[in-house]
Each structure stands twice: as C-alpha cells, then as structure tokens.
Amino acid sequence: MARKLTTKQQIDAFVAKLMSEAHHHGANVEHVIQPLSREVRLRLNLSIDKVEVYERNGNIARTCWVTLQGSRYVFSYNYQSEKIELRDHSIQGAVRFAFDNATSLTDIQKEVGRL
C-alpha cells in the first residue's frame, strides 16, 4: 500500500529516515540520498505532483513513487547492487538510472532533469 506525502515536513521526515537507515544498512547510498532528494524536490510542485511511499503494516519502507507532470517514477533500493534505482512507472519498470555515493551531482541533476 502507498501512503501519500502531502507536505514538505512529511517528505523531510521520510528523507531523514532513509538517511538514518542508510547510515546503518546502506553505506553505499548514504551520501547520495540528500542531493538526489534535493534535485527531485526542485522539480516537485506539491499542488499537482505526487509523492507516495510504500507502507506495510503501518511502517514506511524505502520505496518512493514520484509523479511529475503526470509521469510516474519510482526510487527503490536494490539490495544486490547496493544502489538506488530510478524506474519508469513501477518497481517492475525499466531502470532509467542507478545512484550510489559515486554518482556525481552533475549526473544526478542530468538524470532528474530528464524526468
């Protein structure tokens, strides 16, 4: 089930949770979360776009769907590659890009700019 995040504070709390969890369990993406979030949020208009996060039994997980200008994308952590994958439409969609701590700010900006 997905929970819609409708305020900047809710998004901040989600990003803070991701960063805390990455510090303990996803060191390979710990430092890319904040710049990736910042670039997505620069494109986000909460009055028309949507941010939804996966929720199971009342607990928020690490998968995030973002709908920008009517197109839906998903950001999800891949445990095998230890990267955050950006996919089209759903968690089964085509991988557009994979982010980790080695991803440059220029590449983050370029990929998010394509959304």
FIKEBA-503521 format. One line per 3 residues: number of its first residue (from 0); for each residue x, y, z of N, C-alpha, C, O, CB. Coordinates in steps of 0.05 Angstrom, whole numbers. Glycine has a CB too. Layout:
<atoms>
NUM> X Y Z X Y Z X Y Z X Y Z X Y Z ~ ... .
</atoms>
This chain:
<atoms>
0> 17 -23 0 0 0 0 18 25 0 40 25 11 -19 0 24 ~ 8 46 -12 24 71 -14 11 92 4 -13 95 5 26 80 -43 ~ 28 107 17 20 130 33 28 155 19 52 158 12 31 129 63 .
3> 10 173 14 16 198 0 28 218 20 17 222 42 -10 210 -13 ~ 50 230 12 63 251 28 54 277 16 59 282 -8 94 248 29 ~ 41 294 32 29 318 21 42 344 30 35 366 21 0 319 28 .
6> 61 342 49 74 367 59 104 364 58 115 342 56 65 373 88 ~ 118 386 58 147 387 58 158 373 84 178 359 83 158 416 57 ~ 143 376 106 152 364 131 151 334 129 169 320 139 134 374 154 .
9> 130 323 117 128 294 114 150 283 96 162 262 102 101 286 102 ~ 157 298 75 178 290 57 205 291 72 222 274 69 179 308 32 ~ 209 313 87 233 316 103 237 292 122 259 281 125 233 342 119 .
12> 215 284 135 216 262 154 223 235 140 239 219 150 190 259 169 ~ 212 232 116 218 208 101 247 207 93 261 187 95 200 206 76 ~ 257 229 82 285 231 74 304 227 98 324 213 96 291 258 60 .
15> 297 238 121 314 235 145 314 205 153 335 195 161 303 252 168 ~ 291 192 151 290 163 157 308 147 138 322 129 147 261 153 156 ~ 307 154 113 324 140 93 353 144 99 369 125 98 317 150 65 .
18> 360 168 106 388 174 111 398 159 136 420 149 137 393 204 115 ~ 381 158 157 388 144 181 392 114 176 411 102 185 367 149 203 ~ 373 103 161 375 74 155 399 68 137 412 47 140 349 65 141 .
21> 404 86 118 427 82 101 453 83 116 472 68 110 428 103 78 ~ 454 100 137 478 101 153 485 74 166 508 68 169 474 123 175 ~ 464 59 172 468 33 185 469 10 166 483 -10 170 447 29 206 .
24> 453 11 144 449 -12 127 454 -8 98 451 -27 82 421 -22 131 ~ 460 16 90 464 22 61 485 43 57 481 63 44 438 31 49 ~ 509 37 68 531 57 66 537 65 38 547 87 33 555 46 79 .
27> 531 48 18 538 54 -10 520 77 -22 527 88 -42 535 29 -26 ~ 498 83 -8 480 104 -18 476 126 3 461 145 -2 453 92 -25 ~ 488 124 25 484 143 47 487 173 38 472 190 47 503 137 70 .
30> 507 178 22 513 206 15 499 216 -10 501 240 -17 543 209 12 ~ 486 199 -25 472 207 -49 443 214 -43 430 227 -60 474 185 -70 ~ 432 205 -21 404 209 -15 396 239 -14 377 248 -27 396 196 11 .
33> 412 255 1 405 283 4 407 298 -23 387 312 -29 424 296 24 ~ 428 297 -38 428 312 -63 407 301 -83 396 317 -98 456 310 -76 ~ 402 276 -83 381 265 -101 354 276 -92 338 284 -109 381 234 -100 .
36> 348 276 -67 323 287 -57 320 316 -63 299 325 -72 321 283 -26 ~ 342 331 -60 341 360 -65 334 365 -95 318 383 -101 369 373 -58 ~ 347 351 -113 342 355 -141 313 347 -149 301 361 -165 362 339 -158 .
39> 303 326 -138 275 318 -144 256 339 -133 237 347 -147 269 290 -132 ~ 262 349 -109 244 369 -97 244 395 -112 225 410 -111 251 373 -68 ~ 266 401 -125 267 426 -141 247 425 -164 237 445 -174 295 431 -152 .
42> 241 401 -173 222 397 -196 194 392 -186 175 393 -203 231 373 -212 ~ 190 388 -161 165 380 -149 146 403 -143 155 423 -131 169 363 -124 ~ 121 401 -151 101 421 -144 79 405 -130 63 392 -142 89 436 -170 .
45> 79 407 -103 61 391 -87 31 396 -92 14 380 -85 67 395 -58 ~ 25 418 -106 -4 423 -111 -13 406 -135 -37 402 -138 -8 453 -117 ~ 5 396 -152 -3 380 -175 12 353 -177 1 334 -188 0 395 -200 .
48> 36 352 -167 52 327 -168 47 311 -142 35 321 -123 82 334 -170 ~ 55 286 -143 50 268 -120 76 254 -111 94 248 -127 30 247 -127 ~ 78 250 -85 99 234 -73 85 213 -56 69 220 -38 120 252 -56 .
51> 91 188 -61 79 166 -46 101 147 -37 121 143 -52 57 151 -63 ~ 98 136 -14 118 118 -3 105 91 4 81 91 11 133 129 21 ~ 119 70 2 109 44 8 105 41 37 122 47 53 127 21 -3 .
54> 81 31 45 75 27 73 65 -2 77 47 -11 63 54 48 83 ~ 76 -15 97 67 -42 103 63 -44 133 81 -39 149 88 -64 94 ~ 38 -52 141 31 -54 169 37 -29 185 46 -30 208 46 -78 182 .
57> 32 -6 173 37 19 186 65 29 186 71 51 196 27 17 214 ~ 84 14 175 112 22 174 119 30 146 113 17 126 130 -2 183 ~ 133 53 144 141 63 118 167 49 110 186 46 125 146 94 119 .
60> 167 39 85 191 26 74 207 45 57 203 69 58 182 1 57 ~ 225 34 41 245 51 27 237 57 -2 254 68 -17 272 38 27 ~ 214 49 -11 206 54 -39 189 79 -41 171 83 -24 190 29 -50 .
63> 196 95 -60 182 121 -64 174 125 -93 190 122 -111 201 144 -55 ~ 148 131 -97 138 137 -123 135 167 -125 124 180 -107 110 123 -129 ~ 143 179 -147 141 207 -152 127 211 -179 136 200 -199 169 222 -151 .
66> 106 226 -179 92 233 -204 97 262 -210 89 280 -195 61 227 -202 ~ 111 267 -232 118 294 -241 105 299 -268 109 284 -287 149 298 -243 ~ 89 320 -269 76 327 -294 62 303 -307 62 300 -331 96 339 -314 .
69> 49 287 -290 33 264 -300 49 239 -305 37 218 -311 20 272 -324 ~ 75 239 -304 91 215 -308 101 204 -281 110 219 -264 116 221 -326 ~ 98 178 -277 105 166 -252 132 151 -253 138 138 -272 83 146 -244 .
72> 147 155 -232 174 143 -229 176 131 -202 161 139 -183 196 164 -234 ~ 194 112 -198 198 100 -172 228 100 -166 244 94 -183 186 71 -172 ~ 233 106 -141 260 104 -130 260 81 -110 243 82 -91 270 131 -117 .
75> 277 62 -113 277 39 -95 306 29 -92 322 29 -111 259 17 -106 ~ 312 20 -68 339 10 -62 341 -19 -72 324 -36 -65 345 11 -32 ~ 361 -25 -87 367 -52 -97 388 -64 -78 411 -54 -78 376 -52 -127 .
78> 381 -84 -63 399 -96 -44 422 -110 -57 444 -112 -45 384 -115 -26 ~ 419 -121 -80 440 -136 -94 462 -117 -104 486 -121 -100 430 -152 -116 ~ 453 -96 -118 473 -77 -129 481 -55 -109 501 -41 -113 461 -63 -154 .
81> 466 -53 -87 470 -33 -67 468 -4 -79 485 13 -72 497 -37 -53 ~ 448 -1 -96 444 25 -108 414 32 -107 397 15 -103 453 25 -138 ~ 409 58 -109 381 67 -111 374 68 -141 387 82 -157 377 96 -98 .
84> 354 53 -149 346 52 -177 323 71 -182 305 73 -166 338 23 -184 ~ 325 84 -204 303 101 -214 290 85 -237 303 78 -257 313 129 -224 ~ 264 79 -234 250 63 -254 226 79 -265 215 97 -252 241 37 -242 .
87> 217 71 -288 193 81 -300 169 68 -288 168 43 -286 193 78 -331 ~ 149 83 -280 122 75 -273 119 58 -248 103 65 -231 111 59 -295 ~ 135 36 -245 131 18 -222 157 5 -215 177 9 -228 109 -3 -229 .
90> 156 -11 -193 180 -25 -185 189 -46 -205 211 -56 -203 176 -37 -157 ~ 172 -53 -224 179 -72 -245 187 -58 -271 194 -71 -290 155 -90 -249 ~ 185 -31 -271 191 -16 -295 220 -16 -303 237 -26 -288 182 12 -292 .
93> 225 -6 -326 253 -5 -336 270 14 -319 261 35 -310 253 6 -366 ~ 294 5 -313 313 21 -298 323 43 -315 335 39 -336 336 4 -286 ~ 319 68 -306 329 92 -321 357 98 -312 374 107 -329 310 116 -316 .
96> 363 94 -286 390 101 -276 392 89 -248 372 83 -235 394 133 -274 ~ 417 84 -239 422 74 -213 442 93 -199 463 100 -210 433 45 -213 ~ 435 102 -175 451 121 -160 465 108 -136 454 90 -123 433 144 -150 .
99> 489 117 -131 503 110 -107 521 133 -99 521 154 -112 520 83 -110 ~ 538 129 -79 554 151 -69 574 161 -90 584 184 -88 569 142 -44 ~ 580 145 -110 599 154 -130 586 170 -152 600 181 -169 613 129 -143 .
102> 559 173 -152 545 188 -172 550 217 -168 546 228 -146 515 182 -171 ~ 559 231 -188 565 260 -186 540 276 -185 519 268 -194 583 269 -209 ~ 542 300 -173 519 318 -173 510 325 -201 486 328 -206 527 344 -157 .
105> 529 327 -219 522 333 -247 505 311 -259 485 316 -273 548 336 -264 ~ 512 286 -253 496 263 -263 469 262 -250 449 256 -263 511 237 -258 ~ 467 268 -224 442 269 -210 424 291 -223 401 286 -229 446 275 -180 .
108> 435 314 -227 420 336 -239 411 329 -268 388 334 -275 437 362 -240 ~ 428 316 -283 421 308 -310 398 288 -310 379 291 -325 446 297 -324 ~ 400 268 -294 380 247 -294 353 257 -283 332 251 -294 390 223 -277 .
111> 354 272 -262 329 283 -251 317 303 -270 293 305 -273 334 296 -223 ~ 334 318 -284 325 337 -304 310 324 -327 294 337 -341 348 353 -314 ~ 315 299 -332 302 284 -354 273 275 -346 258 266 -364 318 260 -361 .
114> 267 277 -320 240 268 -312 218 287 -320 195 283 -314 240 264 -281 .
</atoms>
